[in-house]
Amino acid sequence: MICYKISTLQYTKLNIYDKILFMDKNHITIKTMFNQIAEKYDFNNNLISFGLHKFIKKVSVSKIKFNGKCLDLCTGTGDIAYLLNQKGCEVIGLDFSENMLKIAKAKHQNIQFIEGDCTNLPFEDNSFDAVTISFGLRNIENYNKALSEINRVLKPEGIFFHLDFCKNNILANMIYDFIIPKLVKIVYGNNLPYKYLVQSKKEFFDNKKLQEIIEKYKFTHIKTTTYLFGTIASIVCKKNSL
């Protein structure tokens, strides 16, 4: 974790990008960051994944038997929600960034997108057959509350799908972490959000630990699959029966 000697008063005067270098995952800080990068979010995702992120999302979603009503959390600009919709699911995409949702709604006009908080979902118990979250859980300060809410809104035997960076290939991750902020800075000019990305994935749990945490919230692990030389992984779990 990045550490500096700084007073509380000094910290309160920092701008949003300075705060994220302190791994400030306060709801307002993270929301502001995503609102500010929303316009170039899709472009930068193509850049930092060398165009492979859409392929990985498509392959990972295609391997799971989603059906019925699905909730896509941290939906961003709607890539996963779109893939679920293509599989014939009734999809709701949820995100706390209004700017991200504006783009999602423009891209996918036949999908319902709503603004909301993953730690306080506006749905009744046992509402969904599947819940997905991609590249989002590590950005949530109270991830325990988010996992509790995911379990609450899932029907018994419902599927929980998590997709994000992983630590299976140390060398590949080191190369990626070194190149990406520099590449973004050359093209985009401001690489601070992607310094945060690199730091947040370093500090997040490895697959084994994350699986153990998820299982504490009454889930049964089904399968973990890695992609892109062990730098990205999907974890699929099932909500335990009542």
Secondary structure, DSSP 8 states (H G I E B T S, - for coil): -------HHHHHT--HHHHHTTT---HHHHHHHHHHHGGGHHHHHHHHTTT-HHHHHHHHHHTS---SEEEEET-TTSHHHHHHHHTT-EEEEEES-HHHHHHHHHH-TTSEEEE-BTTB-SS-TT-EEEEEEES-GGG-TTHHHHHHHHHHHEEEEEEEEEEEE--S-HHHHHHHHHHHHHHHHHHHS--HHHHHHHHHHHHS--HHHHHHHHHTTTEEEEEEEEETTTTEEEEEEEE---
